[in-house]
Amino acid sequence: MSQQTDQDQDKSMDKKEIAEEEREKMLNEENTKHIGAAPASDLESEEQKPKKKIPIGGIKMPGFCRTKSKEPCKDDEAKPAEVAEVEPTAVNKDAENPGTEKPSTPSKDTKEKEKEGRKGILDAIRLPLVSVFPRKKNKEGDAELGTTGAVGLASVETPDDTGVEKSAAGADDGMETVRLDGDATDDAAPSKQHPLVVCLSAARRNLFVVVATLCILLAVIIIICVACVGPRRNVSQQLKDGKYIETITSCGPVEGVLEDGGFAFRGIPYAVPPVNQERWRPAQPLRRIEHCWEGTYLAHNSSEMCWQRETSGRVDGVEDCLFLDVFTPHVKYDSPLPVVVMIGAETLTGASPGVMQPSAKLARVRDMVFVRPNFRLGVFGFLAVEPLSRSTHPPTSGNYGLSDIIAALEWVQLNIDHFGGDKKSVTLWGHRAGGTLVTTLVGARKAKGLFSRAWVSSGSAIFPGRSLKESEELNKAYLNSLHCSDASCLRKQNSEDLMDAVPESWQHGTPGLPEPREYMANGTHEWLVLDGVILQEHVGQIWARDGLPVKLVIGTTAQSAIPARYMNPNVTLEKHQVEEVIRESLLGTIGLADEALRRYNATKKGLLSLISDIRVICPLLTVARQQEHIPFYVVTQPRGELADPDSDAAAILGSYAARTPEEKRHVSAMQQLFNHYVWHGEVAQEDPKGAKRVLIVDQDILPETDYPNCDFWIKKNIVPNYAKVE
């Protein structure tokens, strides 16, 4: 290795000496050219040959007077030009042909050539400046510098035999060589390539491995996507015969009907029929195949109502009544819509669903899915007696109607996505007695996770507080009237006989003002009971301990408690008649009649407002005050003469026949309030600080700190002691 290095050094020294000799000859030739004329043949050959200028920046010179040059420096005025256009090959040509004649006397042509030579020096200094900018290389002249044109400066680096430029010689002359773009040598270090170029080169060398890796990655991505998305389902269903549409449920396919631009599915079974041995048992969802149907269930017609007693006293219904209706704008799986489950009943003995009757048109206009289930009422829905408790495990009875609502909510969670609904956005809306049932389910353990928000309108503020044993004792009289002492006897009784045996005192209507004897009464019948299974403790205790598990809105109307005798709009009351009713009530007995007449007008509307405040509005306000963020609204806009108990629900459902501009504005305000809550789970007009928690809904919605007169009745212990009981 060391021997090879010594040889390389010797070779380098030889080449350096040769370069020194050539440079001396070249400089001497330069001086000779300016003293005597150059041969014409050489000049002509130089003019004919294309010249390549080396940029002035290509060689850094300390000056024309080189300190290390063997030629002595002369004075500035006598200093000859040391730069000329010299072709490297021409320098050696004279040495090879020493016999060539050179004229000694300068002629006119020689002087012109000399001028051109000086001009060439200037051009060599001036023109090559453009070469410092990138330009297209000469394909023919990039191989060797000496074969492409004449060199524009005297001091150049002479390529050796291998074509590698020697920078050492230039260093000895005091000149530094700056390498040009096209002058890179073979042994120069290669420039660093871009990482992308390196990757592409490696990919081309291993093409098979790259393709195989990409195929494996693509297969993995497809498998993950299929696993996450699940089976592909049609976005929307096609109509059959232009009228019918089919979807599926957990018990089989069902067929609905196109109505008013929406779809109606009526009478879909959601629980086992509560007949024969299933009478007075909690609702059983359709989990077994024998409870389902074969083929497609035609959900075209409405189902029959459960047994109930209407306000007029008419009794009607069937026991096999656990069906529900679904109304949806479309049947598809993308963009699911919020769901509203409607629980409507005037009392817990009947008049269900009352005003709570949705439609396919309503679903299309509101862009929501509406579900309305039937549920058991009266003795079939809430009878709590000892023989029935003894026949079940754990021992319990009553609240069968609540179990129906829970089963309907479970059906919604299992099936509503097949009807275009969002099971994660379910609003449970209860009106009047239905509102009482909904309120009792807020916080109930069995209803947990089945709905995300609740809306209660004109419900009761008195919730079940009696134990199962106490209710069984109070209901013994009913058993005695049927002559039954066990559950088997009760289940064999005729349905109509069971309805006729219900005592008149159990039929709850809308009461008027509290009566004097009502102050001491303690035997009022309560349908709901703390059964220990569905309702384990009072609603107020659950809220006080655990808070609200879901969002809740409570509201009512200004005349929400209208006794049946005042329902007829033709009934009128004079001032003295109103005063007489108030003085004969409990208020007159305890000396509050004059204060009541001062606070309320002695008119029919004033009397009904007084009754509503004591029975419904102020008791519900006390319930709303149990939690900080329960919005409470009161509708004050009259529908005709009064803001009746159903006016808020009718406005929401669009069955409110608005005639005046004031009524139309009220309907719009009420619908916006409800729709925003269903879609977003919030009341837009609610005071975030909680100071103005009462919303007065007239033509517009106005937040208020309180409702007039409620604090007075609460202070006098009238509210909530005499609230309406279901």
C-alpha positions in Angstrom: 0.0 0.0 0.0 2.8 2.4 0.9 4.6 1.6 -2.4 1.5 2.5 -4.4 1.3 5.8 -2.5 4.9 6.6 -3.3 4.3 5.9 -7.0 1.3 8.1 -7.0 3.3 10.9 -5.4 6.2 10.5 -7.9 3.7 10.6 -10.8 2.1 13.7 -9.3 5.5 15.5 -9.0 6.3 14.6 -12.7 3.0 16.0 -13.9 3.6 19.1 -11.8 7.0 19.7 -13.5 5.4 19.2 -16.9 2.7 21.7 -16.0 5.4 24.2 -14.9 7.2 23.9 -18.2 4.1 24.2 -20.3 3.1 27.3 -18.4 6.5 28.9 -18.9 6.3 28.2 -22.7 2.8 29.6 -22.8 3.8 32.8 -21.1 6.8 33.2 -23.3 4.6 32.7 -26.4 2.3 35.4 -25.1 5.1 37.9 -24.9 6.3 36.8 -28.4 2.8 37.3 -29.9 2.7 40.9 -28.9 6.2 41.6 -30.1 5.9 39.9 -33.5 2.9 38.9 -35.6 1.6 35.4 -35.2 1.5 33.1 -38.2 -1.6 33.8 -40.3 -2.4 30.1 -40.5 -2.5 29.9 -36.7 -4.7 33.1 -36.5 -7.0 31.8 -39.1 -7.3 28.5 -37.4 -8.0 30.2 -34.1 -10.7 32.4 -35.8 -12.3 29.4 -37.4 -12.3 27.3 -34.2 -15.2 28.0 -31.8 -13.9 29.6 -28.7 -15.0 28.8 -25.2 -14.4 31.4 -22.6 -13.5 30.4 -19.1 -15.5 32.7 -16.7 -13.5 35.3 -15.0 -14.8 33.8 -11.7 -13.5 30.4 -12.7 -9.8 31.3 -11.8 -9.1 33.6 -8.9 -5.8 35.5 -9.7 -3.9 37.7 -7.3 -3.0 39.9 -10.4 -1.3 39.9 -13.7 2.0 40.2 -11.9 2.4 36.8 -10.3 4.8 36.7 -7.4 5.8 33.1 -8.1 6.3 33.5 -11.8 9.8 33.1 -13.3 9.2 36.2 -15.5 10.3 39.5 -13.9 7.7 42.2 -13.3 7.9 45.3 -15.4 6.7 48.8 -14.9 3.0 49.6 -15.4 3.5 51.7 -18.4 5.7 49.1 -20.1 3.8 46.0 -18.8 2.5 44.0 -21.8 -0.8 42.3 -21.7 -0.5 38.9 -20.2 -3.8 37.6 -21.1 -4.7 36.4 -24.6 -6.9 33.9 -26.3 -4.7 30.8 -26.3 -5.7 27.4 -27.4 -4.0 24.8 -25.3 -3.4 22.6 -28.4 -1.9 25.6 -30.2 0.7 26.1 -27.5 2.1 22.6 -28.1 1.8 22.9 -31.9 4.8 25.3 -32.1 6.9 22.9 -30.1 6.0 20.0 -32.3 6.8 22.0 -35.5 9.9 24.1 -34.8 10.5 24.8 -38.5 7.5 27.0 -39.0 8.4 30.5 -40.2 7.4 33.5 -38.2 7.4 36.9 -39.7 9.6 39.4 -37.9 8.2 42.6 -39.3 4.8 43.6 -38.2 2.4 44.4 -41.0 -1.0 46.1 -41.2 -2.7 42.8 -40.9 -0.6 42.0 -37.9 -1.7 45.2 -36.2 -5.3 44.4 -36.8 -4.8 41.0 -35.4 -3.1 42.5 -32.4 -6.1 44.8 -31.9 -8.4 41.8 -32.2 -6.2 40.0 -29.7 -6.6 42.9 -27.2 -10.3 42.9 -27.9 -10.3 39.2 -27.2 -8.7 39.8 -23.8 -11.5 42.2 -22.9 -14.1 39.9 -24.2 -12.5 37.1 -22.2 -12.8 39.3 -19.1 -16.3 40.7 -19.9 -18.4 38.2 -21.9 -17.9 35.1 -19.8 -19.7 36.8 -16.9 -22.9 35.3 -18.3 -21.6 31.8 -17.9 -21.9 32.0 -14.1 -25.7 31.6 -14.7 -26.9 28.1 -15.4 -27.4 27.3 -19.1 -27.6 24.2 -21.3 -24.3 22.4 -21.7 -22.7 21.8 -25.1 -23.2 18.2 -25.8 -20.1 18.0 -27.9 -17.8 20.2 -25.9 -18.3 18.9 -22.4 -15.9 16.0 -22.8 -12.7 17.9 -23.0 -12.0 21.6 -22.5 -9.1 21.6 -24.9 -11.2 20.3 -27.9 -14.1 22.7 -27.6 -12.5 26.1 -28.0 -9.7 28.3 -27.0 -8.9 29.1 -23.5 -9.6 32.8 -22.6 -6.9 33.2 -19.9 -3.2 32.4 -19.8 -3.1 30.7 -16.4 -5.1 27.5 -16.8 -4.9 24.1 -15.2 -3.5 21.5 -17.6 -5.4 18.2 -17.6 -3.2 15.2 -17.1 -3.4 12.0 -19.0 -6.3 10.8 -17.0 -8.3 13.9 -17.6 -8.1 15.0 -13.9 -7.3 18.7 -13.3 -4.3 19.5 -11.1 -5.0 22.0 -8.6 -1.6 21.8 -7.0 0.1 23.6 -9.9 -2.4 26.4 -9.7 -1.8 26.7 -6.0 1.9 27.2 -6.7 1.1 30.1 -9.0 -1.0 31.8 -6.4 -4.2 31.0 -8.2 -7.2 29.2 -6.7 -9.3 27.1 -9.0 -13.1 27.3 -8.6 -14.7 24.2 -10.1 -17.5 24.8 -12.6 -20.8 22.8 -12.8 -19.7 20.9 -15.8 -16.1 20.3 -14.7 -16.6 17.7 -12.1 -13.9 15.0 -12.2 -14.4 11.3 -11.9 -13.0 11.0 -8.4 -15.1 13.9 -7.0 -17.4 13.0 -4.2 -21.0 12.3 -5.5 -23.7 14.8 -4.4 -26.2 13.6 -1.8 -29.4 12.2 -3.3 -32.9 13.2 -2.2 -34.5 10.5 0.2 -37.4 10.1 -2.2 -35.0 9.3 -5.0 -33.3 6.7 -2.8 -36.6 5.1 -1.8 -37.8 4.9 -5.5 -34.5 3.4 -6.5 -34.8 0.8 -3.7 -38.5 0.1 -4.7 -37.5 -0.6 -8.3 -34.8 -3.0 -7.2 -37.3 -4.8 -5.0 -40.5 -4.5 -7.0 -41.9 -7.9 -6.1 -41.5 -7.3 -2.4 -43.1 -3.9 -2.6 -46.1 -5.1 -4.5 -46.6 -8.0 -2.1 -46.4 -5.7 0.9 -48.9 -3.3 -0.6 -51.4 -6.1 -1.3 -51.1 -7.4 2.3 -51.7 -3.9 3.7 -54.7 -3.4 1.4 -56.2 -6.6 2.5 -55.8 -5.7 6.1 -57.5 -2.3 5.6 -60.4 -3.9 3.8 -60.9 -6.4 6.6 -60.9 -3.6 9.2 -63.4 -1.5 7.3 -65.8 -4.5 6.9 -65.5 -5.3 10.6 -66.2 -1.7 11.7 -69.0 -1.0 9.2 -70.8 -4.3 9.5 -73.1 -5.8 7.0 -74.1 -3.5 4.2 -77.7 -2.4 4.3 -79.8 -0.5 1.9 -79.9 3.2 2.6 -83.6 3.4 1.9 -86.4 1.0 1.1 -88.4 0.8 -2.1 -92.1 1.2 -2.1 -94.3 -1.7 -3.0 -97.2 -1.0 -5.3 -96.3 2.7 -4.8 -98.0 2.7 -1.3 -96.5 0.1 1.0 -93.1 0.0 2.6 -91.4 -2.9 4.5 -88.8 -2.9 7.2 -87.7 -5.4 9.9 -88.1 -5.8 13.7 -86.7 -8.2 16.2 -89.8 -10.4 15.6 -89.9 -10.3 11.9 -90.7 -8.0 8.9 -93.5 -5.4 9.1 -95.2 -3.5 6.3 -96.3 0.1 6.7 -98.3 2.6 4.6 -97.3 5.8 2.8 -99.4 8.7 4.1 -99.0 12.4 3.5 -95.4 12.1 2.5 -94.5 10.0 5.5 -94.9 6.4 6.7 -97.3 5.0 9.2 -96.8 1.6 11.0 -99.8 1.0 13.1 -100.5 -1.8 15.6 -97.1 -3.4 16.0 -97.0 -5.9 18.9 -94.3 -5.0 21.4 -95.1 -7.4 24.3 -96.8 -10.7 25.1 -100.6 -10.2 25.2 -101.6 -9.7 28.9 -104.4 -12.2 28.9 -105.4 -15.4 30.7 -102.4 -16.3 32.9 -100.5 -13.2 31.9 -103.2 -10.9 33.3 -101.8 -8.8 36.1 -98.3 -9.7 35.3 -95.5 -7.3 34.3 -95.1 -6.9 30.5 -93.1 -9.6 28.8 -91.1 -8.5 25.7 -91.3 -10.6 22.6 -88.2 -12.7 23.1 -89.4 -16.1 22.1 -90.1 -17.2 18.6 -93.5 -18.6 19.4 -94.6 -15.0 20.3 -93.6 -13.7 16.9 -95.3 -14.0 13.5 -94.7 -15.8 10.3 -94.2 -13.8 7.1 -94.7 -10.0 7.0 -96.8 -8.4 9.6 -99.3 -5.9 8.0 -99.1 -2.8 10.2 -101.8 -0.9 8.3 -104.6 -0.4 10.8 -104.8 1.0 14.3 -105.0 -1.4 17.3 -107.8 -1.4 19.8 -107.4 0.6 23.1 -106.8 -0.9 26.4 -109.7 -1.1 28.9 -110.5 2.4 30.1 -113.3 4.6 31.4 -113.6 7.9 29.5 -114.6 11.2 31.0 -118.1 10.8 29.9 -118.3 7.5 31.8 -118.2 5.3 28.7 -116.3 2.0 29.2 -114.5 0.5 26.3 -111.4 -1.5 25.3 -109.7 -4.9 25.2 -107.1 -6.7 27.3 -105.0 -7.7 24.3 -103.9 -4.2 23.6 -100.1 -4.0 23.9 -99.4 -2.5 20.5 -97.7 0.6 19.3 -97.7 3.0 16.3 -94.6 4.4 14.6 -94.7 7.4 12.3 -91.5 8.3 10.4 -90.5 10.6 7.5 -88.5 7.9 5.9 -87.2 4.3 6.3 -83.5 4.4 6.0 -80.4 3.9 8.1 -78.2 6.9 7.4 -78.8 10.2 9.3 -81.1 8.8 12.0 -83.7 11.2 13.4 -84.6 12.0 17.0 -87.4 9.9 18.5 -90.4 11.1 20.6 -92.3 8.4 22.6 -95.7 9.8 23.6 -97.5 8.8 26.7 -101.0 10.3 26.9 -103.9 9.9 29.2 -106.3 12.3 30.9 -106.4 10.1 34.0 -105.0 6.8 35.0 -108.4 5.2 34.5 -108.9 6.3 30.9 -109.2 8.8 28.0 -106.0 7.6 26.5 -104.2 8.7 24.3 -106.4 11.8 24.3 -104.8 14.6 22.4 -101.6 12.7 22.0 -102.2 11.3 18.5 -99.3 11.8 16.0 -99.4 11.3 12.3 -97.1 10.6 9.3 -97.6 14.2 8.2 -96.4 15.4 11.6 -93.3 13.2 11.4 -92.5 14.5 7.9 -93.0 18.2 8.8 -91.0 18.0 12.1 -88.4 15.5 10.7 -88.8 13.3 13.8 -89.9 9.8 14.5 -93.0 9.5 16.7 -93.9 6.3 18.7 -97.2 6.0 20.6 -97.7 2.8 22.6 -100.9 1.6 24.3 -100.5 0.7 28.0 -102.8 -0.8 30.6 -105.0 1.6 32.7 -107.3 1.3 35.7 -107.6 -2.0 37.5 -105.8 -3.9 34.7 -102.8 -1.5 34.9 -102.5 -0.6 38.6 -104.3 -3.0 40.9 -102.3 -3.8 44.0 -103.8 -6.6 46.1 -102.4 -9.3 48.4 -103.4 -12.3 46.3 -101.6 -11.0 43.2 -98.5 -10.2 45.3 -98.5 -13.6 46.7 -98.6 -15.3 43.3 -95.4 -13.7 42.0 -91.7 -13.7 42.9 -90.6 -11.5 44.4 -93.9 -10.7 46.0 -95.3 -7.6 44.4 -98.3 -6.2 42.5 -99.5 -3.0 40.9 -97.7 -0.6 38.4 -98.4 -3.0 35.4 -99.0 0.1 33.2 -95.5 1.3 34.1 -94.0 -2.0 33.1 -95.8 -1.7 29.7 -94.1 1.7 29.1 -90.7 0.2 30.0 -91.3 -2.7 27.6 -92.2 -0.2 24.8 -89.0 1.8 25.5 -87.0 -1.4 25.3 -88.6 -2.2 21.9 -87.7 1.3 20.7 -84.0 0.7 21.7 -84.0 -2.6 19.9 -85.9 -1.7 16.7 -86.2 2.0 16.1 -83.1 2.2 13.9 -85.0 0.1 11.3 -87.5 3.0 11.1 -85.0 5.8 10.6 -84.8 6.7 14.3 -81.9 7.3 16.6 -82.1 5.2 19.8 -79.5 7.5 21.4 -81.9 10.5 21.1 -85.2 9.4 22.7 -87.5 12.0 24.3 -90.2 10.5 26.6 -93.1 12.9 26.5 -96.0 12.5 29.0 -99.1 14.6 29.0 -101.5 14.9 32.0 -101.8 11.5 33.6 -99.1 10.3 31.2 -96.9 13.1 32.5 -97.3 11.7 36.0 -96.2 8.2 34.7 -93.2 9.8 32.9 -92.1 11.7 36.0 -92.1 8.6 38.1 -89.9 6.8 35.6 -87.3 9.6 35.8 -84.8 7.9 38.1 -86.5 4.5 38.1 -83.9 1.7 38.0 -85.6 -0.4 35.3 -85.9 2.6 33.0 -82.3 3.6 33.2 -80.7 4.1 29.8 -84.0 3.8 27.9 -84.4 7.5 27.1 -82.2 10.5 27.2 -84.6 13.3 28.0 -88.2 13.8 29.3 -90.9 16.4 28.7 -93.8 16.5 31.2 -96.8 18.7 30.5 -99.7 19.1 33.0 -98.8 16.1 35.1 -99.5 15.5 38.8 -97.1 16.7 41.5 -98.2 14.0 44.0 -96.1 10.9 43.4 -96.5 7.4 44.9 -95.6 7.4 48.6 -97.7 4.5 50.0 -96.1 1.2 50.6 -97.3 -2.0 49.0 -98.7 -3.3 52.2 -100.7 -0.1 52.8 -102.2 -0.2 49.4 -103.1 -3.8 49.7 -105.1 -3.1 52.8 -106.9 -0.1 51.2 -107.9 -2.3 48.2 -109.4 -5.2 50.2 -112.9 -3.8 49.6 -112.5 -4.4 45.9 -111.6 -8.0 46.4 -114.6 -8.5 48.6 -116.9 -7.2 45.9 -115.5 -9.8 43.5 -115.7 -12.6 46.1 -112.1 -13.7 45.2 -109.3 -14.6 47.6 -106.6 -15.8 45.2 -105.0 -14.8 41.9 -106.6 -17.7 40.0 -110.0 -16.4 40.8 -109.2 -12.9 39.8 -107.7 -14.1 36.5 -110.9 -16.0 35.6 -113.1 -13.0 36.1 -114.8 -11.4 33.1 -113.2 -8.2 31.9 -116.4 -6.1 32.0 -117.2 -7.4 35.5 -113.8 -6.3 36.7 -114.4 -2.8 35.3 -117.9 -2.4 36.7 -116.7 -3.4 40.2 -114.4 -0.4 40.5 -115.6 2.0 43.2 -116.8 5.4 42.2 -114.2 7.0 44.6 -111.4 5.5 42.5 -112.6 7.4 39.4 -110.5 10.5 39.5 -111.8 13.6 37.8 -110.5 17.1 37.9 -111.4 18.5 41.3 -112.3 22.1 42.0 -111.2 24.2 45.0 -110.2 22.3 48.1 -113.2 21.5 50.2 -113.4 21.8 54.0 -113.8 18.1 54.6 -110.9 17.4 52.2 -108.6 19.0 54.8 -109.1 16.0 57.1 -109.4 13.4 54.4 -106.6 10.7 54.2 -108.2 7.8 52.3 -107.9 9.2 48.7 -107.2 6.4 46.3 -103.7 6.3 44.7 -103.2 4.1 41.6 -99.4 4.2 41.8 -97.7 2.4 44.6 -94.2 1.8 45.9 -94.1 -1.8 44.6 -90.5 -2.5 45.5 -89.6 -3.5 41.9 -90.2 -0.6 39.6 -90.8 2.1 42.2 -88.7 1.5 45.2 -88.8 4.9 46.8 -90.4 8.3 46.4 -89.3 10.3 43.3 -88.2 13.3 45.4 -85.9 11.1 47.5 -84.2 9.7 44.3 -83.7 13.2 42.9 -82.4 14.6 46.2 -79.9 11.7 46.5 -78.8 11.0 42.9 -79.9 14.1 41.0 -81.5 13.9 37.6 -80.3 11.0 35.5 -81.8 12.7 32.3 -82.7 16.1 31.2 -86.2 17.2 32.2 -88.7 20.0 31.2 -91.9 20.5 33.2 -94.7 22.7 32.1 -98.4 23.3 32.1 -101.1 25.8 31.1 -102.7 28.7 33.0 -106.0 27.0 33.2 -104.8 23.4 33.4 -107.3 22.2 36.0 -110.8 22.8 34.7 -113.5 20.7 36.4 -115.9 18.8 34.2 -118.8 21.1 35.1 -117.0 24.1 33.6 -115.7 22.5 30.5 -118.7 23.6 28.4 -117.8 27.0 26.9 -121.5 28.0 27.2 -121.3 27.9 31.0 -121.0 31.4 32.5 -120.3 32.6 36.0 -121.3 35.9 37.5 -119.2 37.8 40.0 -121.4 36.8 43.0 -121.3 33.2 41.9 -117.5 33.2 41.8 -117.4 34.8 45.3 -119.8 32.3 46.6 -117.7 29.3 45.3 -114.5 30.7 46.9 -116.1 31.4 50.3 -117.7 28.0 50.5 -114.4 26.3 49.8 -111.5 25.5 52.2 -110.2 29.0 51.5 -113.2 30.6 53.1 -113.0 28.2 56.1 -109.4 29.2 56.9 -110.0 32.9 56.2 -108.2 33.2 52.8 -111.2 34.0 50.6 -110.7 37.8 50.6 -107.1 37.5 49.8 -107.9 35.1 47.0 -110.5 37.5 45.5 -108.0 40.3 45.7 -105.4 38.3 43.8 -107.7 36.8 41.2 -110.6 38.4 39.3 -114.1 37.4 40.2 -114.7 35.8 36.8 -114.9 32.3 35.4 -111.3 32.7 34.1 -110.1 34.0 37.4 -111.8 31.1 39.3 -110.2 28.5 36.9 -106.8 30.2 37.3 -107.1 30.0 41.1 -108.0 26.3 40.9 -105.2 25.6 38.5 -102.6 27.4 40.7 -103.5 25.3 43.7 -104.0 21.9 42.0 -101.4 21.9 39.2 -99.2 24.9 38.5 -97.7 25.7 41.9 -97.3 22.1 42.9 -95.4 21.4 39.7 -93.3 24.5 40.3 -92.3 23.0 43.7 -91.2 19.9 41.9 -89.1 21.9 39.4 -87.5 23.8 42.3 -86.1 20.5 43.7 -83.3 20.7 41.0 -81.5 23.8 39.8 -81.8 23.2 36.1 -85.4 22.1 35.4 -87.0 24.6 33.1 -90.6 25.3 34.0 -93.0 26.8 31.5 -96.6 28.1 31.8 -98.7 28.7 28.7 -100.8 31.9 29.2 -102.0 32.4 25.6 -105.7 31.5 25.6 -107.1 29.1 22.9 -110.3 31.0 22.5 -111.3 31.9 26.0 -108.9 29.9 28.1 -105.5 28.3 28.1 -107.0 24.8 28.5 -105.1 21.7 29.7 -104.5 20.5 26.2 -103.5 23.7 24.4 -99.8 23.3 24.9 -99.8 19.7 23.5 -102.1 20.7 20.7 -99.8 23.5 19.7 -96.8 21.2 19.7 -98.7 18.6 17.6 -100.1 21.1 15.2 -103.8 20.3 16.1 -104.2 23.8 17.5 -106.6 25.6 15.2 -104.9 29.1 15.4 -107.2 31.8 14.0 -105.8 35.1 15.2 -102.2 36.4 14.6 -101.6 36.1 18.4 -102.5 32.4 18.4 -100.4 31.8 15.3 -97.4 33.4 17.0 -98.0 31.4 20.1 -98.1 28.1 18.2 -94.9 28.9 16.5 -93.2 29.8 19.8 -94.4 26.6 21.4 -93.2 24.4 18.5 -89.8 26.0 18.5 -89.5 25.5 22.2 -90.3 21.8 21.9 -88.4 21.0 18.6 -85.2 22.6 19.9 -85.3 20.6 23.0 -85.9 17.3 21.1 -83.1 18.0 18.7 -80.5 19.5 21.0 -81.6 18.6 24.6 -81.7 22.2 25.8 -84.2 25.1 26.2 -82.8 28.0 24.2 -84.6 30.6 26.4 -83.4 29.2 29.7 -81.5 31.5 32.0 -78.0 29.9 32.3 -77.7 31.4 35.8 -81.0 29.9 36.9 -82.4 33.2 38.2 -85.2 33.3 35.6 -86.4 29.7 35.5 -90.1 30.3 34.7 -90.9 30.7 31.0 -94.1 32.5 30.3 -95.3 31.3 26.9 -97.7 33.8 25.4 -97.2 35.1 21.9 -93.5 34.9 22.7 -91.4 33.2 25.4 -90.5 35.5 28.3 -88.3 34.3 31.2 -89.5 35.3 34.6 -88.1 34.8 38.1 -91.3 33.3 39.5 -94.9 32.7 38.8 -97.4 35.0 40.4 -99.2 33.9 43.7 -97.3 30.5 44.0 -95.2 31.7 46.9 -98.3 32.9 48.7 -100.0 29.5 48.5 -96.8 27.6 49.4 -96.4 29.8 52.5 -100.0 29.1 53.5 -99.5 25.3 53.2 -102.1 25.0 50.6 -99.5 23.9 48.0 -98.6 21.2 47.5 -100.9 19.5 50.1 -103.9 19.9 47.9 -102.3 19.1 44.5 -104.2 16.8 42.1 -103.6 13.1 42.7 -103.5 10.4 40.1 
